[in-house]
């Protein structure tokens, strides 16, 4: 089954969610033309600026917006992007994954969300108030896949899209994108599904097509 393609109105009716970071770099691509143009940016974590660097001017886009703005400006030099649909893919290191286990088959969406919020609150504490939490019940009804996203990051991405006249269509983590594209290749039974990019890996334990555990973190030390 597709991972976390449930729609939310946090940014637009077709927004698929996920995480953000305080700073970012990115790469971009564009396909199609006219009304069918689709722009895609991949947002990745960036190293903290050196203390000697000049602060961003007050009139310029702030923080995360400035990073995404730079990627979109570069893309606009190659092809007109105003009015295009925008897809945002975020590096897995910018988000939180978790899986809750229990008998959830009879629970409604509101009850499932409350379980997910409680799990995130336990993981991140007081910061939970600034998180957007989403969840997806696995087909077995016993495992609840959870993601948490910083509300501020969604707002910043929306702001960057607005600056360039783009229609924000989707935001999703690289893990979810890779799962939706490749999970059908898994054989029946138990499996491990891993997505590694840069220094970060997300590894999911899969049983009968259900994600039953997931962990993410640094796996490569480049020092």
N, C-alpha and C positions, 0 to 999 in steps of 0.2 A: 504494500500500500504506500501511497505517497506520504511523505513526512511533512507535517506542518504546512499544508497548503490551505488550511482553514483561513478564511478571509476576515479581515478586521478593518474597522473604520478609523483607526488611529491616525492615518495620514490620507488614505484614499480608500474607496470601496474595495479596491482589488489589492490592497497592500498585503504582501506576505512578509512576516516579521523576521527581524532578529537584531542582533546586537550592534554596539558601537564602541568607540574609544575616544580618548581625549585628543588624540592626534592621529593622522593617517596619511598614507601615500596611496596611490592607486594606479590602475591602468584602465584603458577604455577601448571600446570598439563601437561601431555603428553599422547597421545593416538596413537595406531598403532605401526608399526615397519618398519624398512628399509626406502625405499623411501616414504612410505605413512605416516611416523611419523608426527604428528601435535603437536606442543608445543603451549601452551597458557599461557600468563601471564596477571595478573590483576594488574594494577598500581594504587596505592592509595597515597594520600598525607601523608607526614610524618611530625612530629613536628620538628621545627627548632632545630639544635644541640645546646647543652649548650656551653657557652663561653669557658669553660675549656677543651672542647674536642679538640683533636689533629687534625689539618687540614689534609685533604687527601693529600697523597704524590703525587708529581708532575707526577710520572711515572704511577700512577693508573688512571683508567677512571674517568672523571670529572663529578661532579654533578649528573644529572639525569641518565647519562650513568652508573655511579658507582652503583646506586641503582638497576637498571635493571640488570646490570652485576652480582650483588650478587644473584639475584633471578635465573638467568640462570645458574650460577655456581652450585647452590643448586640442580637445576633440573638435571644438567649434572651428578651429583653424583648418581642419581637414574636410568638414562637411557641415552645412547648416543644420543646427540641432533644435532651434526654437520650434516648439509644438510637438517634438518627438516624444514617444513613450520612453520612460527611463526605468531600467532594471538595475538594482543595486545588489551586489554580492559581497558579503562581508567575510573577512578572514575569521576562521574558527576561534582564534585566540581572543576575539572581541566579544564573546558571548558565553553564556552559562548553559550547560546541559545537565539534566538529571532524569532519573526514572524512578517513579514511585510504584511499589508493588502492593496489591490488595485485591479485594473483590469489588471491582468498579462497574461491572456489567449493567447493573440496574440504576446507576447514578446518572443524573442529568448533567447538562453542561455546566450549570452553576455550581453544583456540588464538586464536579471534577476540577473546576477552576479554583475553588476554595482549597482543595487538597494541594494543588500546584502552588498556590500562593503561600501556604503554610510551609511547604518544602523549601521554597526560595527564602522565606523569612528565616528559616533555621540556618540556611547556608550563608546568607549575606547580612543577617541582622537588621539593624536600623536602616541600612541602605535600601531595603525592600520597598520603602515608600517611594523611591525614585525609579522603580523597575516596572516594566510592562511584562506581565507573565502570561504565557500561552501554553497550552497543553494539547496533546492528542492521545486519545485512548487507542491502544494497540488492539488488533483484531481479537486477541484472546480474552479481552475484557479484564485482564489482571495486571497489566503494566501501562503506566501513564507516562508518556514522554513529555518532558517539561523543558521549556526554554525561558530565559529571562533576558530582557533587553532594557537598556537605560532609556527612559522616556525622553531625556534630553537629547540623546543621539538621534532618535527618530525625528524630533523637531528640527535638529540641525540639518539632517538630510533633506527634509521637506523644504527647509529654507533655501538650501543650495539649489534644489530643483526649481523652486519658484524664481530665483534670481535669473535663471536661464530660460524661463518659459517652458520648462519640461513638464510632462505629465507623468508623475511618479506612479509606476504600475506595480512594482514589486520590490521587496527587500527580503533577502533570505541569506542564511549562512552557507558557506561553501559545502559543509557537511550535508545539509538538507538537499542542496542541488545535486551533489554526487549520489546520494541515496536514491533520489527520485529518478536519476538517469541510469543507475547501474544495479540497483538491488534485485531486479528481476533475474539477474545472472546467478544469484545465489542458489545453490542446490538445496533440496528439502532437508530438513533436520537442523542441526546446530551449525553455526558459522560465526566468523568474526568479520566485521566490516570496518575497515580503517581508512581514514582520509588524512593524509599528511601533507602539509604545505609549510615551507619555511622551517621554523623550529617547533611548530605545533602539530600535534596529532590528536585526532578524535577517534576513539575506538569503541565500537558497539558490539556487544554480544547479542547474537540473533538466534532465536529458537522458533522454528516453525513459521518464519516470516515476521515474528514479533521482536521488537527491540526490547530486551529485558534488562540490559545494563548499558550504561554509556559513561565514558570517562574521557577527559581531554586535558592536555597540558603539554609542556615542553618535552620533546623527545631527543633533540639534537643540541649539543653544546658546541657552539662555534668559537669559543674563546681560544 
